[in-house]
Amino acid sequence: MSNNNPLVSVIIVTYNRINVLKNCLEAIKNQTFSKDLYEVIVVDDGSTDGTK
């Protein structure tokens, strides 16, 4: 039986840091670790700068 759970969870907590979040997500997207082995979870604490 195969395990579909990711090996790594990347958790990003943000509040009104839209540009930092964009840079962080872009860096994660561009890394070479297999995309099947990780998940990205973004937690936003009610930002008012357009962070979604």
Distance bins in CASP14 RR format, pairs under 12 A and 6 or more apart:
PFRMAT RR
TARGET T0000
AUTHOR 0000-0000-0000
RMODE 2
METHOD distances of the structure
MODEL  1
2 36 0 0 0 0 0 1 0 0 0 0 0
3 36 0 0 0 0 0 1 0 0 0 0 0
3 37 0 0 0 0 0 1 0 0 0 0 0
4 36 0 0 0 0 1 0 0 0 0 0 0
4 37 0 0 0 0 0 1 0 0 0 0 0
4 39 0 0 0 0 0 1 0 0 0 0 0
5 36 0 0 0 0 0 1 0 0 0 0 0
5 37 0 0 0 0 1 0 0 0 0 0 0
5 38 0 0 0 0 0 1 0 0 0 0 0
5 39 0 0 0 0 1 0 0 0 0 0 0
6 33 0 0 0 0 0 1 0 0 0 0 0
6 34 0 0 0 0 1 0 0 0 0 0 0
6 35 0 0 0 0 1 0 0 0 0 0 0
6 36 1 0 0 1 0 0 0 0 0 0 0
6 37 1 0 1 0 0 0 0 0 0 0 0
6 38 1 0 1 0 0 0 0 0 0 0 0
6 39 1 0 1 0 0 0 0 0 0 0 0
6 40 0 0 0 0 1 0 0 0 0 0 0
6 41 0 0 0 0 0 1 0 0 0 0 0
7 33 0 0 0 0 1 0 0 0 0 0 0
7 34 0 0 0 0 1 0 0 0 0 0 0
7 35 0 0 0 0 0 1 0 0 0 0 0
7 36 0 0 0 0 1 0 0 0 0 0 0
7 37 1 0 1 0 0 0 0 0 0 0 0
7 38 1 0 0 1 0 0 0 0 0 0 0
7 39 0 0 0 0 1 0 0 0 0 0 0
8 28 0 0 0 0 0 1 0 0 0 0 0
8 31 0 0 0 0 0 1 0 0 0 0 0
8 33 1 0 0 1 0 0 0 0 0 0 0
8 34 0 0 0 0 0 1 0 0 0 0 0
8 35 0 0 0 0 0 1 0 0 0 0 0
8 36 0 0 0 0 0 1 0 0 0 0 0
8 37 1 0 0 1 0 0 0 0 0 0 0
8 38 1 0 1 0 0 0 0 0 0 0 0
8 39 1 0 0 1 0 0 0 0 0 0 0
8 40 0 0 0 0 1 0 0 0 0 0 0
8 41 0 0 0 0 0 1 0 0 0 0 0
9 28 0 0 0 0 0 1 0 0 0 0 0
9 37 0 0 0 0 0 1 0 0 0 0 0
9 38 1 0 0 1 0 0 0 0 0 0 0
9 39 1 0 1 0 0 0 0 0 0 0 0
9 40 1 0 0 1 0 0 0 0 0 0 0
9 41 1 0 0 1 0 0 0 0 0 0 0
9 42 0 0 0 0 0 1 0 0 0 0 0
9 43 0 0 0 0 0 1 0 0 0 0 0
10 24 0 0 0 0 1 0 0 0 0 0 0
10 25 0 0 0 0 1 0 0 0 0 0 0
10 27 0 0 0 0 0 1 0 0 0 0 0
10 28 1 0 0 1 0 0 0 0 0 0 0
10 29 0 0 0 0 0 1 0 0 0 0 0
10 31 0 0 0 0 1 0 0 0 0 0 0
10 33 0 0 0 0 1 0 0 0 0 0 0
10 35 0 0 0 0 0 1 0 0 0 0 0
10 37 0 0 0 0 0 1 0 0 0 0 0
10 38 1 0 0 1 0 0 0 0 0 0 0
10 39 1 0 0 1 0 0 0 0 0 0 0
10 40 1 0 1 0 0 0 0 0 0 0 0
10 41 1 0 0 1 0 0 0 0 0 0 0
10 42 0 0 0 0 1 0 0 0 0 0 0
10 43 0 0 0 0 0 1 0 0 0 0 0
11 24 0 0 0 0 0 1 0 0 0 0 0
11 28 0 0 0 0 0 1 0 0 0 0 0
11 38 0 0 0 0 0 1 0 0 0 0 0
11 39 0 0 0 0 1 0 0 0 0 0 0
11 40 0 0 0 0 1 0 0 0 0 0 0
11 41 1 0 1 0 0 0 0 0 0 0 0
11 42 0 0 0 0 1 0 0 0 0 0 0
11 43 1 0 0 1 0 0 0 0 0 0 0
11 44 0 0 0 0 0 1 0 0 0 0 0
12 20 0 0 0 0 1 0 0 0 0 0 0
12 21 1 0 0 1 0 0 0 0 0 0 0
12 22 0 0 0 0 0 1 0 0 0 0 0
12 23 0 0 0 0 0 1 0 0 0 0 0
12 24 1 0 1 0 0 0 0 0 0 0 0
12 25 1 0 0 1 0 0 0 0 0 0 0
12 27 0 0 0 0 0 1 0 0 0 0 0
12 28 0 0 0 0 1 0 0 0 0 0 0
12 39 0 0 0 0 0 1 0 0 0 0 0
12 40 1 0 0 1 0 0 0 0 0 0 0
12 41 1 0 0 1 0 0 0 0 0 0 0
12 42 1 0 1 0 0 0 0 0 0 0 0
12 43 1 0 0 1 0 0 0 0 0 0 0
12 44 0 0 0 0 1 0 0 0 0 0 0
12 45 0 0 0 0 0 1 0 0 0 0 0
12 51 0 0 0 0 0 1 0 0 0 0 0
13 20 0 0 0 0 0 1 0 0 0 0 0
13 21 0 0 0 0 0 1 0 0 0 0 0
13 24 0 0 0 0 0 1 0 0 0 0 0
13 41 0 0 0 0 1 0 0 0 0 0 0
13 42 0 0 0 0 1 0 0 0 0 0 0
13 43 1 0 1 0 0 0 0 0 0 0 0
13 44 0 0 0 0 1 0 0 0 0 0 0
13 45 1 0 0 1 0 0 0 0 0 0 0
13 46 0 0 0 0 0 1 0 0 0 0 0
13 47 0 0 0 0 0 1 0 0 0 0 0
13 51 0 0 0 0 0 1 0 0 0 0 0
14 20 1 0 0 1 0 0 0 0 0 0 0
14 21 1 0 1 0 0 0 0 0 0 0 0
14 22 0 0 0 0 0 1 0 0 0 0 0
14 23 0 0 0 0 0 1 0 0 0 0 0
14 24 0 0 0 0 1 0 0 0 0 0 0
14 25 0 0 0 0 0 1 0 0 0 0 0
14 41 0 0 0 0 0 1 0 0 0 0 0
14 42 1 0 0 1 0 0 0 0 0 0 0
14 43 1 0 0 1 0 0 0 0 0 0 0
14 44 1 0 1 0 0 0 0 0 0 0 0
14 45 1 0 0 1 0 0 0 0 0 0 0
14 46 0 0 0 0 1 0 0 0 0 0 0
14 47 1 0 0 1 0 0 0 0 0 0 0
14 49 0 0 0 0 1 0 0 0 0 0 0
14 50 0 0 0 0 0 1 0 0 0 0 0
14 51 1 0 1 0 0 0 0 0 0 0 0
14 52 0 0 0 0 0 1 0 0 0 0 0
15 21 0 0 0 0 1 0 0 0 0 0 0
15 42 0 0 0 0 0 1 0 0 0 0 0
15 43 0 0 0 0 1 0 0 0 0 0 0
15 44 1 0 0 1 0 0 0 0 0 0 0
15 45 1 0 1 0 0 0 0 0 0 0 0
15 46 1 0 0 1 0 0 0 0 0 0 0
15 47 1 0 1 0 0 0 0 0 0 0 0
15 48 0 0 0 0 1 0 0 0 0 0 0
15 49 0 0 0 0 1 0 0 0 0 0 0
15 50 0 0 0 0 0 1 0 0 0 0 0
15 51 1 0 0 1 0 0 0 0 0 0 0
16 44 0 0 0 0 1 0 0 0 0 0 0
16 45 0 0 0 0 1 0 0 0 0 0 0
16 46 0 0 0 0 1 0 0 0 0 0 0
16 47 1 0 1 0 0 0 0 0 0 0 0
16 48 1 0 0 1 0 0 0 0 0 0 0
16 49 1 0 1 0 0 0 0 0 0 0 0
16 50 0 0 0 0 1 0 0 0 0 0 0
16 51 1 0 0 1 0 0 0 0 0 0 0
17 23 0 0 0 0 1 0 0 0 0 0 0
17 24 0 0 0 0 1 0 0 0 0 0 0
17 25 0 0 0 0 0 1 0 0 0 0 0
17 42 0 0 0 0 0 1 0 0 0 0 0
17 44 0 0 0 0 1 0 0 0 0 0 0
17 45 0 0 0 0 0 1 0 0 0 0 0
17 46 0 0 0 0 0 1 0 0 0 0 0
17 47 1 0 0 1 0 0 0 0 0 0 0
17 48 0 0 0 0 0 1 0 0 0 0 0
17 49 1 0 0 1 0 0 0 0 0 0 0
17 50 0 0 0 0 0 1 0 0 0 0 0
17 51 1 0 0 1 0 0 0 0 0 0 0
18 24 0 0 0 0 0 1 0 0 0 0 0
18 25 0 0 0 0 0 1 0 0 0 0 0
18 42 0 0 0 0 0 1 0 0 0 0 0
18 44 0 0 0 0 1 0 0 0 0 0 0
18 46 0 0 0 0 0 1 0 0 0 0 0
18 47 1 0 0 1 0 0 0 0 0 0 0
18 48 0 0 0 0 0 1 0 0 0 0 0
18 49 1 0 1 0 0 0 0 0 0 0 0
18 50 1 0 1 0 0 0 0 0 0 0 0
18 51 1 0 1 0 0 0 0 0 0 0 0
18 52 0 0 0 0 1 0 0 0 0 0 0
19 25 0 0 0 0 0 1 0 0 0 0 0
19 26 0 0 0 0 0 1 0 0 0 0 0
19 47 0 0 0 0 0 1 0 0 0 0 0
19 49 0 0 0 0 1 0 0 0 0 0 0
19 50 0 0 0 0 0 1 0 0 0 0 0
19 51 0 0 0 0 1 0 0 0 0 0 0
20 26 0 0 0 0 0 1 0 0 0 0 0
20 27 0 0 0 0 0 1 0 0 0 0 0
20 42 0 0 0 0 0 1 0 0 0 0 0
20 47 0 0 0 0 0 1 0 0 0 0 0
20 49 0 0 0 0 0 1 0 0 0 0 0
20 51 0 0 0 0 1 0 0 0 0 0 0
21 27 0 0 0 0 0 1 0 0 0 0 0
21 28 0 0 0 0 0 1 0 0 0 0 0
21 40 0 0 0 0 0 1 0 0 0 0 0
21 42 1 0 0 1 0 0 0 0 0 0 0
21 43 0 0 0 0 0 1 0 0 0 0 0
21 44 0 0 0 0 1 0 0 0 0 0 0
21 47 0 0 0 0 1 0 0 0 0 0 0
21 49 0 0 0 0 1 0 0 0 0 0 0
21 50 0 0 0 0 1 0 0 0 0 0 0
21 51 1 0 1 0 0 0 0 0 0 0 0
21 52 0 0 0 0 1 0 0 0 0 0 0
22 28 0 0 0 0 0 1 0 0 0 0 0
22 29 0 0 0 0 0 1 0 0 0 0 0
22 42 0 0 0 0 0 1 0 0 0 0 0
22 49 0 0 0 0 0 1 0 0 0 0 0
22 50 0 0 0 0 0 1 0 0 0 0 0
22 51 0 0 0 0 1 0 0 0 0 0 0
22 52 0 0 0 0 0 1 0 0 0 0 0
23 29 0 0 0 0 0 1 0 0 0 0 0
23 30 0 0 0 0 0 1 0 0 0 0 0
24 30 0 0 0 0 0 1 0 0 0 0 0
24 31 0 0 0 0 0 1 0 0 0 0 0
24 40 0 0 0 0 1 0 0 0 0 0 0
24 42 0 0 0 0 1 0 0 0 0 0 0
24 51 0 0 0 0 0 1 0 0 0 0 0
25 31 0 0 0 0 0 1 0 0 0 0 0
25 40 1 0 0 1 0 0 0 0 0 0 0
25 41 0 0 0 0 0 1 0 0 0 0 0
25 42 1 0 0 1 0 0 0 0 0 0 0
25 51 0 0 0 0 0 1 0 0 0 0 0
25 52 0 0 0 0 0 1 0 0 0 0 0
26 40 0 0 0 0 0 1 0 0 0 0 0
27 33 0 0 0 0 0 1 0 0 0 0 0
27 40 0 0 0 0 0 1 0 0 0 0 0
28 35 0 0 0 0 1 0 0 0 0 0 0
28 38 0 0 0 0 1 0 0 0 0 0 0
28 39 0 0 0 0 0 1 0 0 0 0 0
28 40 1 0 1 0 0 0 0 0 0 0 0
28 41 0 0 0 0 0 1 0 0 0 0 0
28 42 0 0 0 0 0 1 0 0 0 0 0
29 35 0 0 0 0 1 0 0 0 0 0 0
29 38 0 0 0 0 0 1 0 0 0 0 0
29 40 0 0 0 0 1 0 0 0 0 0 0
31 37 0 0 0 0 0 1 0 0 0 0 0
31 38 0 0 0 0 1 0 0 0 0 0 0
31 40 0 0 0 0 0 1 0 0 0 0 0
32 38 0 0 0 0 0 1 0 0 0 0 0
33 39 0 0 0 0 0 1 0 0 0 0 0
33 40 0 0 0 0 0 1 0 0 0 0 0
42 51 0 0 0 0 1 0 0 0 0 0 0
42 52 0 0 0 0 1 0 0 0 0 0 0
43 51 0 0 0 0 0 1 0 0 0 0 0
44 50 0 0 0 0 1 0 0 0 0 0 0
44 51 1 0 1 0 0 0 0 0 0 0 0
44 52 1 0 0 1 0 0 0 0 0 0 0
45 51 0 0 0 0 1 0 0 0 0 0 0
46 52 0 0 0 0 0 1 0 0 0 0 0
END
